[in-house]
Amino acid sequence: MTNRFDVIVIGMDAMAAATCWYLCKHGIKILGLGQLEAPNNQLSQAAWKKKIERKAYYEHPDYIPLLQRAYKNWKDLEIATATQIYYKTGILYFGDANGSFIDGLKQSAQEHATAQVEINSAEVASKFPLFKNSPTHAAIYEPDAGFVVGEQAVSLYTSLSVAAGVEIKRREKVLSCELQDDFMLVKTNEDSYKAKQVVICGGAWASSFIKEVRFVPLVTKQIVVWMNPLDWAPFMVNKFPSWFIEDEHRGVYYGFPIIPPNSFGGPVGLKIVHHLPGVVSDVDAIDKGITKDDEESIRYFLAKYLPSANSNILGFKTCFHTYFSEEHFIIDQLPAYNNKVTIACGFNGDGFKLASVIGEILADLAIKGDTNLPIDFLRIDKFTST
Ligand SMILES: Cc1cc2nc3c(=O)[nH]c(=O)nc-3n(C[C@H](O)[C@H](O)[C@H](O)COP(=O)(O)OP(=O)(O)OC[C@H]3O[C@@H](n4cnc5c(N)ncnc54)[C@H](O)[C@@H]3O)c2cc1C
């Protein structure tokens, strides 16, 4: 009987760790299963420190209420652990003055009263002198936005959950989840477990061990680069903003100020990411090298928008985005399993900022079968590929 749980959470990275914490509040027996020894490596997407946190969500205004709740929940985590997780750096946005990127930012501000200001080129030059903007671009500044430190947040959710009694087993790979009478049977490479509810946060592998999910993930290789500007002082956190820039030819690039290595560990330098989906890849065989094209893309951005950082590359990492639907994340319960399975996947390059609210939603679904948070636009029946 020791292998019986109320809820089993699969994945044990960003979304799963947050879910465990929100489940703890219900005083039930919880098991977390993850195939990795620790979160954040090349078999997950949560790696490499800073994650952009913005309420100005140009992609779709329906995400804004979730983002507002996510901010509150990150604050709760900071209070529960007396640790700073969120860094308010402000985010500077550039994009075609007549394009959908800037329009989307303005629409999200109008519909949900997010704080952001349009700034003219003279203000850009005086407030953000290291940036060059194109004359056809508009500039918007979101003062309340910033970043969360990803690894730290995952590790805090995990340690809080363990302290509250959640059992976490790592290096255990889930092989199958089956409905048996009134419970779910979860088989791993080590053991078998029974649970009243299963929550699957398996990233790119989310559909691989459960028959009823027929989505095939699209996985793209992504590159993160750390530059080594000649003078670090003007690029340090508290002096330099985070930024999010849509180039008309190459899509969105974003990046962060330098954070002191002695407080956060490596990698160090000025972090830059090309947000555009990269080369479609096999998630289990991603090429981990940086190509000439990858470097050219970063240099193109720096030469055009941030020339004083166009110096040596200090380091780079490869990871991947997972898309289960081109448009949105997927969060729902599966009727084929009598609603005993909740799935959350397809968080592509934008999910981390929402991990704190996704955890709350997944716990609600597993415990109550529903949530007060607005997720209807993310339900599985909204997508055609099932
Ligand atoms: C380069 C890059 C930059 C990004 N920047 C940002 C950003 O600035 N802001 C932002 O909001 N988001 C960002 N993201 C996106 C964000 O990191 C992801 O959306 C988020 O981390 C997804 O978390 P997850 O828990 O769903 O998935 P994952 O992190 O992939 O975790 C899934 C876990 O499940 C485990 N697993 C899979 N199968 C099994 C199994 N059978 N048994 C046991 N365990 C299993 C995996 O090993 C993995 O550990 C970025 C992503 C990348 C790649």
PDBQT file of the ligand as one rigid body, heavy atoms in Angstrom, charges set to zero:
ROOT
HETATM    1  C1  LIG A 401      16.329  29.377 -24.798  1.00  0.00    +0.000 C 
HETATM    2  C2  LIG A 401      15.067  29.479 -24.009  1.00  0.00    +0.000 A 
HETATM    3  C3  LIG A 401      14.760  30.677 -23.415  1.00  0.00    +0.000 A 
HETATM    4  C4  LIG A 401      13.551  30.835 -22.726  1.00  0.00    +0.000 A 
HETATM    5  N1  LIG A 401      13.281  32.038 -22.168  1.00  0.00    +0.000 NA
HETATM    6  C5  LIG A 401      12.106  32.226 -21.532  1.00  0.00    +0.000 A 
HETATM    7  C6  LIG A 401      11.800  33.500 -20.980  1.00  0.00    +0.000 A 
HETATM    8  O1  LIG A 401      12.592  34.444 -21.042  1.00  0.00    +0.000 OA
HETATM    9  N2  LIG A 401      10.594  33.659 -20.368  1.00  0.00    +0.000 N 
HETATM   10  C7  LIG A 401       9.697  32.631 -20.267  1.00  0.00    +0.000 A 
HETATM   11  O2  LIG A 401       8.624  32.848 -19.703  1.00  0.00    +0.000 OA
HETATM   12  N3  LIG A 401       9.973  31.395 -20.774  1.00  0.00    +0.000 NA
HETATM   13  C8  LIG A 401      11.147  31.178 -21.408  1.00  0.00    +0.000 A 
HETATM   14  N4  LIG A 401      11.451  29.946 -21.953  1.00  0.00    +0.000 N 
HETATM   15  C9  LIG A 401      10.441  28.878 -21.886  1.00  0.00    +0.000 C 
HETATM   16  C10 LIG A 401      10.420  28.107 -20.580  1.00  0.00    +0.000 C 
HETATM   17  O3  LIG A 401      11.734  27.801 -20.160  1.00  0.00    +0.000 OA
HETATM   18  C11 LIG A 401       9.594  26.838 -20.770  1.00  0.00    +0.000 C 
HETATM   19  O4  LIG A 401       8.328  27.159 -21.329  1.00  0.00    +0.000 OA
HETATM   20  C12 LIG A 401       9.372  26.122 -19.450  1.00  0.00    +0.000 C 
HETATM   21  O5  LIG A 401      10.600  25.944 -18.789  1.00  0.00    +0.000 OA
HETATM   22  C13 LIG A 401       8.671  24.792 -19.678  1.00  0.00    +0.000 C 
HETATM   23  O6  LIG A 401       8.628  24.102 -18.443  1.00  0.00    +0.000 OA
HETATM   24  P1  LIG A 401       8.015  22.644 -18.326  1.00  0.00    +0.000 P 
HETATM   25  O7  LIG A 401       8.096  22.260 -16.889  1.00  0.00    +0.000 OA
HETATM   26  O8  LIG A 401       6.690  22.588 -19.002  1.00  0.00    +0.000 OA
HETATM   27  O9  LIG A 401       8.922  21.730 -19.274  1.00  0.00    +0.000 OA
HETATM   28  P2  LIG A 401      10.415  21.184 -19.126  1.00  0.00    +0.000 P 
HETATM   29  O10 LIG A 401      11.317  22.201 -18.532  1.00  0.00    +0.000 OA
HETATM   30  O11 LIG A 401      10.808  20.631 -20.448  1.00  0.00    +0.000 OA
HETATM   31  O12 LIG A 401      10.262  20.019 -18.075  1.00  0.00    +0.000 OA
HETATM   32  C14 LIG A 401       9.704  18.759 -18.383  1.00  0.00    +0.000 C 
HETATM   33  C15 LIG A 401      10.409  17.744 -17.525  1.00  0.00    +0.000 C 
HETATM   34  O13 LIG A 401       9.744  16.479 -17.680  1.00  0.00    +0.000 OA
HETATM   35  C16 LIG A 401      10.749  15.474 -17.667  1.00  0.00    +0.000 C 
HETATM   36  N5  LIG A 401      10.204  14.247 -18.278  1.00  0.00    +0.000 N 
HETATM   37  C17 LIG A 401       9.858  14.090 -19.567  1.00  0.00    +0.000 A 
HETATM   38  N6  LIG A 401       9.449  12.816 -19.778  1.00  0.00    +0.000 NA
HETATM   39  C18 LIG A 401       9.534  12.177 -18.587  1.00  0.00    +0.000 A 
HETATM   40  C19 LIG A 401       9.254  10.848 -18.173  1.00  0.00    +0.000 A 
HETATM   41  N7  LIG A 401       8.828   9.908 -19.029  1.00  0.00    +0.000 N 
HETATM   42  N8  LIG A 401       9.465  10.519 -16.891  1.00  0.00    +0.000 NA
HETATM   43  C20 LIG A 401       9.907  11.451 -16.002  1.00  0.00    +0.000 A 
HETATM   44  N9  LIG A 401      10.213  12.728 -16.350  1.00  0.00    +0.000 NA
HETATM   45  C21 LIG A 401      10.012  13.090 -17.619  1.00  0.00    +0.000 A 
HETATM   46  C22 LIG A 401      11.849  16.136 -18.524  1.00  0.00    +0.000 C 
HETATM   47  O14 LIG A 401      13.089  15.503 -18.416  1.00  0.00    +0.000 OA
HETATM   48  C23 LIG A 401      11.861  17.533 -17.934  1.00  0.00    +0.000 C 
HETATM   49  O15 LIG A 401      12.705  17.598 -16.814  1.00  0.00    +0.000 OA
HETATM   50  C24 LIG A 401      12.656  29.742 -22.612  1.00  0.00    +0.000 A 
HETATM   51  C25 LIG A 401      12.985  28.501 -23.170  1.00  0.00    +0.000 A 
HETATM   52  C26 LIG A 401      14.194  28.359 -23.856  1.00  0.00    +0.000 A 
HETATM   53  C27 LIG A 401      14.550  27.039 -24.438  1.00  0.00    +0.000 C 
ENDROOT
TORSDOF 0
